[in-house]
Amino acid sequence: MRIVFLIVLLCGAIFYTYIAFSDLNFMTRTGRLGPGFFPRLVGLGIVVMTLWAIVDALRDRRAIGAGGTDPYDMTPDARWRDFALLVALVLGYAILIRLFGGWISTVVYLGTALYLLNPGRHLQNALVALIFPTTVYLLFDRVLNANMPPALINLPF
């Protein structure tokens, strides 16, 4: 089932990348990056990562066929628990982003999600939860002059 999902995701990623390359300009007339730059970058990234995940899934399938154990073997209750947890986190993120803006809500969301879904790796989780939103903020707000979502409650920092 995982391989089927990844193949469907790959088809969507290829279509998205095709649209990004065929319909959007890479550069503007003034020589600046155009509206096609980031969609092309994102599309290629999704295609490469999905291909990597498919190869990884096929390796796992071969290992299981040779007598190994399935690293993704979870009980149905654990799968539903993780699904409900992710839905709750996304709803909480939607509320936080409206209240506190993009950077703070993303730090809180990533920190909480990683703490719950990647237990025991506190330093790695904290670094990802701080570095990723900071990089996105600096890229969009400072380099591209595109603001992050505004906050209803402005915090002093």
Secondary structure, 3 states (H helix, E strand, C coil): CHHHHHHHHHHHHHHHHHHHHHHCCCECCCCCECCCHHHHHHHHHHHHHHHHHHHHHHHHHHHHHCCCCCCCCCCHHHHHHHHHHHHHHHHHHHHHHHHHCHHHHHHHHHHHHHHHHCCCCHHHHHHHHHHHHHHHHHHHHHHCCCCCCCCCCCCCC
